[in-house]
Amino acid sequence: MIYTVTLNPSIDYIVEVEDLKLGDLNRMKRDLKLPGGKGINVSRVLDQLGVENTALGFLGGFTGRYIADKLREDSIQSDFVFVADDTRINIKLKHGDETEINGLGPVIRDEEAQQLLDKLSHLQENDIVILSGSAPPSLGGDFYQKLIEACGQSGAEFVIDTTGKALMNALVHKPLVVKPNHHELAELYGVTINSIEEIVTYGRKLLEEGAKHVLISMAGEGALLITQNNVYRATVPSGTVKNSVGAGDSMIAGFVGTLFLTGDPIEAFRAGVASGSATAFSDDLATKEEIERLRPQVEIVPLS
């Protein structure tokens, strides 16, 4: 089984305004409400790929009930801890450019946090746990470490898709996959990166520090997969970018889901890039049909 963990889910409230006037009354051209949060996005795309999974994390209040209901409507398995405070709402304001206003998230009490850790105590050796996104401030800075330790006690693999200290601290525990973009990679090591060769150099450092597979997204320049033996570069399919939300989560879903089913990292890389592109070209997350349409367009070449 694959489990996704979203510590700070949201309702993503997407609002489109044709001519935004600050300090004045504006009317929406259209709006859309979606269950959000990086792990939830991964679960939704895994479901499109036919990969059985269960979404875990924290939900609360009327907003949390909305997310739970939407996942149930889409037949996505979930086992969230329900907390006292409301799940947050994140606003994506489209007005030519895109402006994001993210909520803080609920206060998670100690007993609520322990309930989630208890759910991971039932993991088995062949399970994969995907840890994605930020944590509510109330959980403190070490909660990801507690989740990773829970995975390690059962022998389950884990994937971590976050940045900064949480990512660096996870490497010693040998994550199955990490996925910084090239800007995040530079920030991790406090450097400026100006070439593919430099991206590969610092991507290999993540391997040296413990990661088993390193995915690096480079927007329109494609993506890299770095393994212990090889480096591969993938092109991205052609299309019109409509959506900046969830493309990285979709890439994780495509890669991990396909690796789980086939054990083939190259095909997993192709599926990851196709899934990320399918979301970028859509108003919502990738569908199975769009992923399969784009998959043959992804060209993968070895760099070493």
RODO-2510 file (C-alpha; in nm, 4 decimals, decimal comma):
residues 304
     n   res          X          Y          Z
     1     m     0,0000     0,0000     0,0000
     2     i     0,1031     0,3582    -0,0623
     3     y     0,0091     0,6136     0,2021
     4     t     0,0201     0,9888     0,1557
     5     v     0,0524     1,2252     0,4510
     6     t    -0,0738     1,5841     0,4355
     7     l    -0,0103     1,7640     0,7619
     8     n    -0,1675     2,0953     0,6563
     9     p    -0,4391     2,0347     0,3940
    10     s    -0,6529     2,3096     0,2482
    11     i    -0,9473     2,3934     0,0355
    12     d    -0,7854     2,5486    -0,2701
    13     y    -1,0187     2,8331    -0,3666
    14     i    -0,9329     2,9359    -0,7213
    15     v    -1,0710     3,2761    -0,8188
    16     e    -1,0402     3,4325    -1,1639
    17     v    -1,0772     3,8112    -1,2051
    18     e    -1,0346     3,9779    -1,5435
    19     d    -0,9138     4,3208    -1,4346
    20     l    -0,8135     4,3267    -1,0701
    21     k    -0,8512     4,6674    -0,9033
    22     l    -0,6947     4,6843    -0,5589
    23     g    -0,9013     4,8738    -0,3026
    24     d    -1,2155     4,8488    -0,5163
    25     l    -1,5039     4,6058    -0,5715
    26     n    -1,4096     4,3215    -0,8070
    27     r    -1,6352     4,0522    -0,9495
    28     m    -1,5241     3,6985    -1,0207
    29     k    -1,5238     3,5703    -1,3748
    30     r    -1,5315     3,2174    -1,2324
    31     d    -1,4292     3,0230    -0,9249
    32     l    -1,3450     2,6659    -0,8309
    33     k    -1,3036     2,4875    -0,4979
    34     l    -1,0775     2,1818    -0,4783
    35     p    -0,9436     1,9590    -0,2022
    36     g    -0,5846     2,0754    -0,1623
    37     g    -0,2592     1,9896     0,0046
    38     k     0,0409     1,8209    -0,1503
    39     g    -0,0244     1,4711    -0,0199
    40     i    -0,3915     1,4908    -0,1162
    41     n    -0,2855     1,5952    -0,4666
    42     v    -0,0572     1,2906    -0,4816
    43     s    -0,3428     1,0630    -0,3729
    44     r    -0,5763     1,2041    -0,6374
    45     v    -0,3241     1,1440    -0,9169
    46     l    -0,2317     0,7977    -0,7869
    47     d    -0,6022     0,7175    -0,8066
    48     q    -0,6063     0,8274    -1,1718
    49     l    -0,3124     0,5931    -1,2353
    50     g    -0,4972     0,3022    -1,0753
    51     v    -0,2580     0,2785    -0,7806
    52     e    -0,4254     0,1869    -0,4525
    53     n    -0,3458     0,4361    -0,1790
    54     t    -0,4747     0,5866     0,1429
    55     a    -0,4598     0,9569     0,2313
    56     l    -0,3607     1,0403     0,5900
    57     g    -0,3183     1,3670     0,7776
    58     f    -0,5277     1,6160     0,9745
    59     l    -0,8703     1,7577     0,8870
    60     g    -1,0988     1,9775     1,0935
    61     g    -1,4192     2,1803     1,0927
    62     f    -1,6525     2,2512     0,8014
    63     t    -1,3579     2,2888     0,5647
    64     g    -1,2181     1,9519     0,6666
    65     r    -1,5590     1,7897     0,6165
    66     y    -1,5727     1,9399     0,2652
    67     i    -1,2381     1,7796     0,1767
    68     a    -1,3373     1,4432     0,3253
    69     d    -1,6657     1,4505     0,1309
    70     k    -1,4941     1,5354    -0,1985
    71     l    -1,2410     1,2538    -0,1565
    72     r    -1,5234     1,0142    -0,0740
    73     e    -1,7123     1,1235    -0,3861
    74     d    -1,4018     1,0397    -0,5908
    75     s    -1,3672     0,6998    -0,4165
    76     i    -1,0273     0,7925    -0,2724
    77     q    -0,9475     0,6038     0,0463
    78     s    -0,8639     0,8190     0,3468
    79     d    -0,8057     0,7799     0,7185
    80     f    -0,7561     1,1325     0,8523
    81     v    -0,7288     1,2399     1,2129
    82     f    -1,0120     1,4897     1,2779
    83     v    -0,8970     1,7846     1,4861
    84     a    -1,0780     2,0581     1,6774
    85     d    -0,9751     2,3536     1,4573
    86     d    -1,0773     2,4274     1,0977
    87     t    -0,8682     2,3159     0,8029
    88     r    -0,7306     2,6195     0,6205
    89     i    -0,8426     2,7815     0,2927
    90     n    -0,5760     2,8789     0,0359
    91     i    -0,6724     3,1396    -0,2234
    92     k    -0,5307     3,1218    -0,5765
    93     l    -0,6166     3,4550    -0,7386
    94     k    -0,5792     3,4516    -1,1173
    95     h    -0,5669     3,8021    -1,2684
    96     g    -0,3296     3,7678    -1,5620
    97     d    -0,0645     3,6787    -1,3085
    98     e    -0,1405     3,4434    -1,0221
    99     t    -0,1372     3,5550    -0,6588
   100     e    -0,1533     3,3030    -0,3765
   101     i    -0,2776     3,3729    -0,0230
   102     n    -0,2272     3,0716     0,2028
   103     g    -0,3962     3,0168     0,5364
   104     l    -0,1997     2,9339     0,8502
   105     g    -0,3687     2,6058     0,9282
   106     p    -0,5134     2,4651     1,2508
   107     v    -0,3487     2,4223     1,5878
   108     i    -0,2706     2,0512     1,6244
   109     r    -0,2870     1,9347     1,9836
   110     d    -0,0475     1,6736     2,1240
   111     e    -0,3110     1,4018     2,1441
   112     e    -0,4158     1,4678     1,7828
   113     a    -0,0552     1,4449     1,6647
   114     q    -0,0147     1,1162     1,8514
   115     q    -0,3210     0,9728     1,6772
   116     l    -0,1491     1,0162     1,3404
   117     l     0,1716     0,8548     1,4670
   118     d    -0,0373     0,5649     1,5965
   119     k    -0,1822     0,5091     1,2475
   120     l     0,1716     0,4647     1,1109
   121     s     0,2451     0,1983     1,3705
   122     h     0,0514    -0,0469     1,1494
   123     l     0,2790    -0,0041     0,8462
   124     q     0,4311    -0,3092     0,6793
   125     e     0,7684    -0,3628     0,5161
   126     n     0,6526    -0,3207     0,1547
   127     d     0,4515    -0,0033     0,2198
   128     i     0,5565     0,3392     0,0921
   129     v     0,4712     0,6590     0,2806
   130     i     0,4793     0,9883     0,0883
   131     l     0,5387     1,2897     0,3139
   132     s     0,4539     1,6136     0,1368
   133     g     0,4374     1,9821     0,2114
   134     s     0,4624     2,2027     0,5149
   135     a     0,3573     2,1288     0,8715
   136     p     0,1351     2,3553     1,0832
   137     p     0,3580     2,5617     1,3151
   138     s     0,1959     2,4040     1,6205
   139     l     0,3539     2,0666     1,5377
   140     g     0,7044     2,2023     1,5930
   141     g     1,0068     2,1541     1,3736
   142     d     1,0689     1,7847     1,4390
   143     f     0,7371     1,6207     1,3498
   144     y     0,8589     1,4966     1,0128
   145     q     1,1412     1,3206     1,1978
   146     k     0,8849     1,1457     1,4163
   147     l     0,6947     1,0295     1,1060
   148     i     1,0160     0,9077     0,9423
   149     e     1,1122     0,7172     1,2557
   150     a     0,7694     0,5517     1,2550
   151     c     0,8322     0,4389     0,8964
   152     g     1,1748     0,3077     0,9889
   153     q     1,0421     0,1005     1,2790
   154     s     0,8209    -0,0972     1,0383
   155     g     1,0721    -0,1174     0,7532
   156     a     0,8442     0,0855     0,5224
   157     e     0,9999     0,3101     0,2570
   158     f     0,9319     0,6827     0,2674
   159     v     0,9362     0,9655     0,0143
   160     i     0,9796     1,3228     0,1290
   161     d     0,8726     1,6210    -0,0811
   162     t     0,9560     1,9250     0,1243
   163     t     1,2460     2,1683     0,1416
   164     g     1,5021     2,3165     0,3759
   165     k     1,5966     2,1684     0,7105
   166     a     1,3215     1,9041     0,7075
   167     l     1,4577     1,7621     0,3819
   168     m     1,8226     1,7727     0,4877
   169     n     1,7441     1,6040     0,8201
   170     a     1,5580     1,3261     0,6377
   171     l     1,8486     1,2223     0,4151
   172     v     2,0282     1,0166     0,6787
   173     h     1,7190     0,7924     0,6931
   174     k     1,7585     0,7041     0,3218
   175     p     1,4377     0,8281     0,1546
   176     l     1,3256     0,6390    -0,1544
   177     v     1,2793     0,9650    -0,3483
   178     v     1,3450     1,3356    -0,2956
   179     k     1,2261     1,5985    -0,5451
   180     p     1,3630     1,9505    -0,5160
   181     n     1,3365     2,1816    -0,8142
   182     h     1,6598     2,3427    -0,9322
   183     h     1,5957     2,6620    -0,7317
   184     e     1,5300     2,4645    -0,4123
   185     l     1,8437     2,2576    -0,4735
   186     a     2,0528     2,5749    -0,4885
   187     e     1,8945     2,7019    -0,1660
   188     l     1,9641     2,3729     0,0114
   189     y     2,3377     2,4110    -0,0450
   190     g     2,3567     2,7910    -0,0369
   191     v     2,4916     2,8209    -0,3910
   192     t     2,4032     2,9700    -0,7278
   193     i     2,3473     2,7093    -0,9980
   194     n     2,4034     2,8102    -1,3602
   195     s     2,4201     2,4855    -1,5584
   196     i     2,2904     2,1302    -1,5905
   197     e     2,6336     2,0063    -1,4817
   198     e     2,6077     2,2007    -1,1559
   199     i     2,2554     2,0690    -1,0960
   200     v     2,3892     1,7144    -1,1373
   201     t     2,6784     1,7855    -0,8997
   202     y     2,4510     1,9010    -0,6196
   203     g     2,1889     1,6387    -0,6992
   204     r     2,4548     1,3733    -0,6461
   205     k     2,5268     1,5262    -0,3067
   206     l     2,1707     1,4355    -0,2074
   207     l     2,2485     1,0752    -0,3073
   208     e     2,5720     1,0802    -0,1093
   209     e     2,3806     1,1997     0,1961
   210     g     2,1281     0,9163     0,1726
   211     a     1,8603     0,9586    -0,0965
   212     k     1,8000     0,6551    -0,3217
   213     h     1,6508     0,8479    -0,6170
   214     v     1,6729     1,2220    -0,6843
   215     l     1,4187     1,3908    -0,9115
   216     i     1,4933     1,7504    -1,0076
   217     s     1,2337     1,9481    -1,1993
   218     m     1,3553     2,2334    -1,4175
   219     a     1,0243     2,3760    -1,5480
   220     g     1,0394     2,4138    -1,9271
   221     e     1,3926     2,2713    -1,9367
   222     g     1,2674     1,9257    -1,8410
   223     a     1,3707     1,7150    -1,5461
   224     l     1,6584     1,5029    -1,4194
   225     l     1,6621     1,1621    -1,2536
   226     i     1,9797     1,0842    -1,0625
   227     t     2,0370     0,7299    -0,9350
   228     q     2,3396     0,5582    -0,7860
   229     n     2,4542     0,4483    -1,1326
   230     n     2,3203     0,6956    -1,3878
   231     v     2,1837     1,0398    -1,4653
   232     y     1,8895     1,0804    -1,7043
   233     r     1,7306     1,3884    -1,8544
   234     a     1,3693     1,4026    -1,9715
   235     t     1,2122     1,6486    -2,2093
   236     v     0,8700     1,7914    -2,1298
   237     p     0,5805     1,7525    -2,3756
   238     s     0,4585     2,0596    -2,5585
   239     g     0,1442     2,2291    -2,4323
   240     t    -0,0033     2,5466    -2,2863
   241     v     0,0610     2,5893    -1,9152
   242     k    -0,2652     2,6684    -1,7335
   243     n    -0,1961     2,5562    -1,3806
   244     s     0,0952     2,6008    -1,1411
   245     v    -0,0694     2,4089    -0,8569
   246     g     0,0057     2,0402    -0,8138
   247     a     0,2445     1,9728    -1,1029
   248     g     0,5252     1,8679    -0,8673
   249     d     0,2857     1,6532    -0,6631
   250     s     0,1685     1,4884    -0,9841
   251     m     0,5294     1,4145    -1,0789
   252     i     0,5809     1,2420    -0,7438
   253     a     0,2600     1,0412    -0,7933
   254     g     0,3565     0,9304    -1,1424
   255     f     0,7097     0,8331    -1,0397
   256     v     0,6336     0,6587    -0,7107
   257     g     0,3161     0,4889    -0,8340
   258     t     0,4861     0,3472    -1,1428
   259     l     0,7977     0,2462    -0,9480
   260     f     0,5709     0,0685    -0,6971
   261     l     0,3935    -0,1211    -0,9767
   262     t     0,6877    -0,1992    -1,2073
   263     g     1,0156    -0,1520    -1,0193
   264     d     1,1482     0,0284    -1,3310
   265     p     1,2908     0,3758    -1,2480
   266     i     1,3119     0,4822    -1,6141
   267     e     0,9450     0,4126    -1,6837
   268     a     0,8652     0,5697    -1,3483
   269     f     1,0544     0,8822    -1,4583
   270     r     0,8587     0,8933    -1,7848
   271     a     0,5284     0,8573    -1,5990
   272     g     0,6331     1,1254    -1,3500
   273     v     0,7137     1,3816    -1,6176
   274     a     0,3949     1,2978    -1,8115
   275     s     0,1858     1,3329    -1,4947
   276     g     0,3420     1,6658    -1,3971
   277     s     0,2927     1,8001    -1,7490
   278     a    -0,0675     1,6776    -1,7638
   279     t    -0,1470     1,8791    -1,4512
   280     a     0,0368     2,1876    -1,5781
   281     f    -0,1752     2,1780    -1,8949
   282     s    -0,5059     2,1342    -1,7049
   283     d    -0,7327     2,3449    -1,4839
   284     d    -0,7218     2,0745    -1,2158
   285     l    -0,4946     1,7750    -1,1587
   286     a    -0,3919     1,5259    -1,4263
   287     t    -0,6382     1,2695    -1,5569
   288     k    -0,5454     0,9188    -1,6651
   289     e    -0,6372     1,0006    -2,0256
   290     e    -0,4125     1,3076    -2,0391
   291     i    -0,1214     1,1273    -1,8730
   292     e    -0,1423     0,8440    -2,1260
   293     r    -0,1645     1,0917    -2,4145
   294     l     0,1513     1,2699    -2,3032
   295     r     0,3564     0,9685    -2,1919
   296     p     0,4895     0,8803    -2,5425
   297     q     0,6038     1,2426    -2,5898
   298     v     0,8476     1,2238    -2,2977
   299     e     1,1965     1,1524    -2,4295
   300     i     1,4577     1,0278    -2,1841
   301     v     1,8292     1,0356    -2,2590
   302     p     2,1180     0,9214    -2,0356
   303     l     2,3689     1,1905    -1,9431
   304     s     2,6184     0,9483    -1,7878
***
